[in-house]
Amino acid sequence: MWCFDPTARRQLAHSELGTTKKLRSTDSKVLEMLLIHQGQVVSREQLEEVVWPGRFVSASSLTQSIAQLRLMLGDNGREQKIIQTVPTRGYRLVAGMVDMVQQPEPEPPLDIPVPTSTFPSSNSVSRIQWGLLILFSLLLMITAHWLAVMIYTNARTDRAPWQQVTFQGVRYFYEPDDQGEQLFESLRDAYPDNMQMLYLSKNREQFYISCVFQSRRLKERKATNMSFGHDYSLAQIKEAVREQCQ
């Protein structure tokens, strides 16, 4: 069974497998909401209101979070052993598959009286305020100078165009170096015929993939951005691309 601790650095842990996994903050909130109502259907509207309060997000944002949670939990959109999609209603977490770590109740703060003599005089406060104002002004000037230098340097730096390769009807874009070439060779595959473009990049912590595709349902061009930790397998990433970009 998976254990979920929303306050931990790597929120998911499996005692039998001895593995831990790190979730994005939005994915963690989605899982927490499903856990609170495990065994029950939670509507898309309820999840979006809790995870993205007061913000307008596309329908694919929640779909992507559900897909990434399934990958983390060893589930997928076909089997739905842990997270089930209830058509037109929402999502349901199967009871007994994920356990929430109980957080201890915070202890009340100690009511320690503060002697009146410890408060600084008004003159001392005034000098401290002036000192902080001067320090803040200096930091602001240094920051403005640094930003100006960065903007000037960035404007004068020549950038190499991204490599473009078409494979089985899909146009791939990736950085023109050995790392970009390896990423293309690893992720190129036979994707659905409505896929048009894939943008591939990565850093030390994550893979970044953007797909441009023709929506089968709305018959319009759409784009979806995805990110994956390096603990994802290539098969899992390809499965997520197929599920999200359609």
Disulfide bonds with the S-S distance in Angstrom:
Cys211-Cys245 1.79
